[in-house]
Amino acid sequence: MTPSDLPLSEQTFFILLSLASAPRHGYAILKDVQQLSDGRITISVSTLYTSLKRLLEQGWIERVERDTPDESGRPRKEYRLTRAGHRILSSETTRLQGLLQAARQRLPQEP
């Protein structure tokens, strides 16, 4: 991980966050990202697979083949976070918490 890895785009953050709890296949990642972001982030299939390819190349995720086939009978490909992926997600979460803390110190509290 290098300083240039942060900040993550929201899309990348939510993809990594989706994979933090369990491996998922592409469609499950799409749905989970939409749910985690309260519907703010909708990722197209092509954008998702472009992002997954980049995250695989960066070593932040890895592919896992499951015995359960998909609808076409092919083995279902799932993705999971690597240790590097966990570290980058943790670093970004810490960075975001620092931003939130600074904002809370400066913004007036709601009555």
N, C-alpha and C positions, 0 to 999 in steps of 0.2 A: 504494500500500500504506500502510495506517495501522497504528498499534500495536494497534488493535482487531481487525485481521485475524488476529492470532496470540493464542493458540495455535490451530492447526487441529484439527478433530476427526480422529480416526484415519481415519475413512472418507474425508474430504476429502483428507487427506495421501496415502492409498494410491491414490485416484483420480488425483491429480496425478502421483504417482510412476509409476503405470502408463503415463501419457502422456508421461513424460520421455524415453523411449527411442524412441518411434515413435507415429504416429497410430494410433488403434484405434477400432473400432466398439463399440457398447454391450455386446454379449455378450462380446467379447474383454476389455473392461475388467473385467466381472464376474469372469471366470475368472482374469485376471491379479491382481486384488486378492486373491482367495482364495489364490492361490499365493504372492504376496509376503508375505501375513500368516500364512503357514503354516496356513491354514484357520481362523484366529481370526475373520476378518471375512467374513461372507457378506452381500451386499447384494441386496435384492429389486430386481426390474426397476423397479417404480414409484419406489422410493427412489433408484435410480441416475439415472433420468431427471429427477427433481426436483432432484437434486444437479447434474447436468449443466446444467440450465436456469439454476440459480443461478450456477454457474461461468461460463457464457456471459455472463450479465448483469453479472458482476463484471469480465469481460474477462480472466479467467485462462486460458480455453480458447477455441478457435474451431472452427467446424464446417468440415469439408472433405468435398466430394462426390467420390466415386470413380467411375470408369467401370464398375467391376465391380458388377453388380446383386446385390441380395440374393435370397433364395429366392422372393420374390413378383415379381421382375423390376424392382423399383424401385431407383434408384441407392442404393448403400450410403452411409450417413452416418457419417463418422468424425470424431473429435475430436482436436485436438492442443493442446499448451500454447502460449500466447502468451509474449512476453517477460515480461509481468507475472506470468504463471503460473510461469515459471522463477524469477523473483525471489522470489516468495512461497514456493515450494518450497525454494529455497536458504536463505532466512531461517529457515524452520521447521526445516530440517535443522541449521543452525548453533545454533539455540535448543536443540534436542534434544541436540546434542553437548555443549553447556554443562551441561545437566542431568546427563548421563551422567558427565561429568568430575567434577562436584561429588559425585555419588554414589560414584564410585570412590575419591575422596579420603577419604570418611568411613566407607565400609563396609569391614569387615575382609576381607582377601583370603582366598579359599578355599585350604586346604592342597593 
